[in-house]
Amino acid sequence: MSAYTCFDLEVTDQVAHLRMIRPERANSMIPAFWRELPAIVTRLSDEATARVLVLSAEGRHFCSGMDTEVFTAPGGLADAGSGDGPEAGPGSGPRPRRSQARRAESFRHMAMGAQEAFTALERARLPIIAAIQGACVGGGVDLVTAADLRYATEDAFFCIHEINIGMTADVGTLQRLPRLIPPGVAAELAYTGRRMPASQAKSVGLVNEVYPDRATMLEAVLATAREIASKSPLAVWGTKRTMQYAREHSIADGLEHIATWNASMLDPADMSEAFTAQLERREPVYPDLLPVRRGFD
């Protein structure tokens, strides 16, 4: 039995495989999802025992987005800062009304907390690969746009569903998607709520490859993950971080960033091992990154 409500985690040969395990609800995002995902990803990144993370899902669909429980459960979105009426205080009469500004301020913190769940994927020291079948809707699009690589099955489709339920997507899609595909294509999807099939997603660069079924996709994705895991983890982390920096900065800034990065984090031992392994016709062997120490624990 999994230690998590929404996920099952397996680490084999330095490749972590994180599966969403609520197919009966199309892997919708219940409150536990938002706690478990960043905790798992951050732990894998900090411990550095895995060098790549593959994110997949059980069942027909990858992810149907935010579960209705997130909106209706006590403390959920519909309840964020709600309660116009006076509330009884402990022995001191009714408490003051909560103003609209206070409700809005409370909701803002909740939204930003949800954003952090996906930003954890970008912040992680290991590449994240999403393997997508069936529906990838709403929060599912937020999730996969925070990954480094995306692969899909022929029946996969993507939908920015928030516009269809009268809201503006607020957990990352509108910020990340226009950096992955042509902005006009992203805008059309965001304004209309139309479905983008896997074939179009590949043609515009959202996914790297399309496969006939989930089993074939996972076999190929895990092979790619193992290939990445065979490289120097320090060089892979430097590559991920440098590409992220370049996406947000000018070319000149990006060039200065990588010069500074390599001035401090280029490891001659890793380069020597790469050259030696080539001469000896064997696979190179690189040490893991050191675990992250937070504070003085």
C-alpha positions in Angstrom: 0.0 0.0 0.0 1.3 3.5 -0.9 2.3 5.8 1.9 0.5 8.6 0.1 -3.2 9.2 -0.8 -2.6 10.4 -4.3 0.7 9.0 -5.4 2.9 5.9 -5.4 6.6 6.3 -5.6 9.3 3.9 -6.8 13.0 4.6 -7.2 15.0 2.2 -9.4 18.5 2.7 -10.7 18.4 6.4 -9.8 15.2 7.0 -11.7 12.2 7.9 -9.5 8.7 7.0 -10.9 5.9 8.9 -9.3 2.4 7.7 -10.3 -0.9 9.3 -9.6 -3.1 6.6 -8.2 -6.7 7.8 -8.2 -7.9 6.6 -11.6 -11.5 6.2 -10.4 -11.6 10.0 -10.1 -9.5 10.6 -13.2 -6.6 11.6 -10.9 -8.3 14.8 -9.8 -6.5 17.0 -7.4 -7.9 16.7 -3.9 -6.5 18.6 -1.0 -4.0 15.9 -0.2 -2.5 16.2 -3.7 -1.4 19.8 -3.0 0.4 18.7 0.2 1.9 15.4 -1.1 3.3 16.5 -4.5 5.7 19.3 -3.3 6.8 17.2 -0.3 7.7 14.3 -2.5 9.5 16.3 -5.1 11.4 18.4 -2.6 12.5 15.3 -0.7 13.8 13.6 -3.8 15.6 16.8 -4.8 17.1 17.2 -1.3 18.2 13.6 -0.8 19.7 13.4 -4.3 19.3 9.6 -4.4 17.3 9.9 -7.7 18.6 11.8 -10.7 15.4 12.0 -12.8 11.7 12.0 -11.9 9.1 10.5 -14.2 5.5 11.6 -13.4 2.7 9.4 -14.8 -0.8 8.4 -13.9 -2.9 5.3 -13.6 -6.1 4.8 -15.5 -7.6 6.2 -18.7 -6.8 9.9 -17.9 -3.7 11.7 -16.7 -5.5 14.4 -14.7 -8.9 15.9 -14.7 -7.8 19.0 -12.8 -9.0 20.4 -9.5 -11.4 18.1 -7.6 -14.7 19.5 -6.5 -13.7 18.7 -3.0 -11.1 21.5 -3.1 -14.0 23.9 -3.7 -16.5 22.5 -1.3 -14.6 21.0 1.6 -14.3 23.1 4.8 -11.3 25.4 4.4 -11.5 25.0 0.6 -11.5 27.7 -2.1 -15.2 28.4 -1.7 -14.6 28.8 2.0 -11.4 30.9 1.8 -12.0 33.9 4.0 -15.8 33.5 3.7 -18.2 34.5 6.3 -19.8 37.9 6.1 -21.9 37.6 9.1 -20.9 38.2 12.7 -19.3 35.3 14.4 -19.5 34.4 18.1 -16.2 35.1 19.9 -15.2 33.1 23.0 -17.2 34.8 25.7 -16.7 38.3 24.2 -19.7 38.7 21.9 -19.6 38.6 18.1 -16.4 39.2 16.2 -16.2 41.9 13.5 -17.3 41.1 10.0 -14.6 40.0 7.5 -14.3 42.6 4.8 -14.0 41.8 1.1 -10.4 42.9 1.3 -9.7 40.4 4.0 -11.4 37.6 2.1 -9.4 38.5 -1.0 -6.1 38.6 1.0 -6.8 35.2 2.4 -7.7 33.8 -1.1 -4.4 35.2 -2.5 -2.4 33.2 0.0 -4.3 30.1 -0.8 -3.7 30.5 -4.6 0.0 31.2 -4.1 0.3 28.1 -1.9 -1.1 26.1 -4.7 1.3 27.7 -7.2 4.2 26.6 -5.0 3.1 22.9 -5.4 4.1 23.2 -9.1 7.0 25.6 -8.7 8.6 22.8 -6.6 9.0 20.9 -9.9 11.0 23.7 -11.4 13.0 24.2 -8.3 14.0 20.5 -8.1 17.6 19.6 -8.8 16.5 16.8 -11.0 14.7 16.9 -14.4 10.9 16.1 -14.3 9.4 14.1 -17.2 5.6 14.0 -17.6 4.0 11.0 -19.3 0.5 11.9 -20.3 -2.5 9.9 -21.5 -6.1 10.8 -22.0 -7.3 14.0 -20.5 -4.9 16.6 -19.2 -7.3 19.3 -18.0 -7.2 22.5 -15.9 -4.7 21.9 -13.1 -3.2 19.0 -15.1 -2.0 21.6 -17.6 -0.6 23.7 -14.8 1.3 20.6 -13.6 2.8 19.4 -16.9 3.9 22.9 -18.0 6.1 23.0 -14.9 7.8 19.8 -16.0 11.0 19.8 -18.1 9.9 17.3 -20.7 6.4 16.1 -21.8 5.4 13.0 -23.7 1.9 11.9 -24.7 -0.2 9.1 -26.1 -2.3 9.5 -29.2 -5.5 9.8 -27.2 -4.1 12.6 -25.0 -5.6 16.1 -25.1 -4.9 19.3 -23.2 -7.6 21.8 -22.1 -7.3 25.1 -20.2 -10.7 24.3 -18.6 -10.8 27.2 -16.2 -12.3 29.6 -18.8 -15.2 27.1 -19.2 -16.1 27.4 -15.6 -15.9 31.2 -15.4 -12.5 31.7 -13.9 -9.0 32.7 -14.9 -6.4 30.0 -14.6 -4.2 31.0 -11.7 -1.7 28.1 -10.9 0.8 28.5 -13.7 -0.6 27.7 -17.1 -0.9 31.3 -18.3 2.6 32.1 -17.2 4.4 28.9 -18.5 2.5 27.8 -21.5 3.3 30.9 -23.7 7.0 30.2 -23.0 6.6 26.6 -24.3 4.4 27.2 -27.4 3.6 30.1 -29.7 1.9 32.8 -27.6 -1.0 33.1 -30.0 -1.7 29.4 -29.8 -1.6 29.6 -26.0 -4.0 32.6 -26.0 -6.5 30.8 -28.3 -6.6 27.8 -25.9 -6.9 30.1 -22.9 -9.7 32.2 -24.3 -11.7 29.4 -25.8 -11.2 26.4 -23.5 -10.8 24.2 -26.6 -9.1 20.8 -26.5 -5.6 20.5 -28.1 -5.1 17.0 -29.3 -1.7 15.3 -28.9 -0.9 15.6 -32.5 -1.2 19.4 -32.4 0.6 19.5 -29.0 3.6 17.8 -30.7 3.4 20.1 -33.8 3.7 23.2 -31.6 6.3 21.8 -29.3 4.3 21.2 -26.1 5.2 17.5 -26.1 8.4 15.9 -27.4 6.8 12.7 -28.8 3.5 10.9 -29.2 3.1 7.2 -28.7 0.2 4.8 -29.6 -0.5 3.7 -26.0 0.5 4.2 -22.4 2.7 1.1 -22.1 4.7 2.1 -25.2 5.0 5.7 -23.9 6.2 4.6 -20.4 8.8 2.2 -21.9 10.2 5.0 -24.0 10.0 7.7 -21.3 11.8 5.5 -18.7 14.5 4.7 -21.3 15.0 8.5 -21.7 15.0 8.9 -17.9 17.7 6.2 -17.6 19.8 7.9 -20.3 19.6 11.2 -18.4 20.4 9.5 -15.1 23.6 8.2 -16.6 25.0 11.7 -17.1 26.8 13.8 -14.4 24.0 14.9 -12.0 25.9 18.1 -11.4 26.0 18.9 -15.1 22.3 18.0 -15.5 21.3 20.3 -12.7 23.5 23.1 -14.1 21.9 22.6 -17.5 18.3 22.7 -16.0 19.1 25.8 -14.0 20.8 27.6 -16.8 18.0 27.0 -19.3 15.5 28.2 -16.7 17.5 31.4 -16.1 17.9 32.0 -19.9 14.1 31.7 -20.3 13.6 34.6 -17.9 16.6 36.8 -18.9 18.3 38.4 -21.8 21.0 36.4 -23.8 23.7 38.6 -22.3 22.4 37.9 -18.8 22.2 34.2 -19.5 25.8 34.1 -20.8 27.1 35.9 -17.7 25.1 33.5 -15.5 26.6 30.3 -17.1 30.1 31.8 -16.9 29.6 32.4 -13.2 28.0 29.0 -12.7 30.8 27.0 -14.4 33.5 29.1 -12.7 32.2 27.7 -9.4 30.5 24.4 -10.2 32.4 22.9 -13.2 33.8 19.6 -11.9 37.1 18.5 -13.6 36.7 15.1 -12.0 33.4 14.5 -13.9 35.0 15.6 -17.2 37.9 13.3 -16.6 35.6 10.4 -15.9 33.7 11.1 -19.1 36.8 11.1 -21.2 38.3 8.0 -19.4 35.1 6.1 -19.9 35.0 6.8 -23.6 38.6 5.6 -24.0 37.8 2.5 -22.0 34.6 1.9 -23.8 32.5 1.8 -20.7 29.7 3.8 -19.1 30.9 6.7 -16.9 30.2 6.5 -13.2 29.5 9.8 -11.4 28.9 10.5 -7.7 25.5 11.8 -6.7 24.9 15.4 -5.7 25.3 16.0 -2.0 22.1 16.1 0.1 20.7 19.5 0.7 21.1 20.8 4.2 18.4 23.2 5.3 19.5 25.4 8.2 21.8 23.8 10.8 19.9 20.5 11.3 
